[in-house]
Amino acid sequence: MTLQEQFDQAFADSKKLPERPDNMTLLRIYALYKQATEGDTQGERPGFSDMVGRFKWDAWDALRGTSQEDAMQKYVDLIDELKG
């Protein structure tokens, strides 16, 4: 199975985890997904009126410079870990 296939399967599996991850883990899942699919953050950081957007952008921006393949692998590993 290719890394892309594993990533696609992990994305599908992320929607049916046995329990909802905590907020920090959800941010990590989001950030790894965005880094894997879009690469480094683009545009400006959301303003103070959009706190959720800021947290998501900051989590994604923390992965700046991580290759898309590395982010895919980390996403797959994290989802596998959460599946138990």
Sequence and secondary structure as in RCSB ss.txt:
>XXXX:A:sequence
MTLQEQFDQAFADSKKLPERPDNMTLLRIYALYKQATEGDTQGERPGFSDMVGRFKWDAWDALRGTSQEDAMQKY
VDLIDELKG
>XXXX:A:secstr
  HHHHHHHHHHHHTT SS   HHHHHHHHHHHHHHHH S  S    TT HHHHHHHHHHHTTTT  HHHHHHHH
HHHHHHHH 
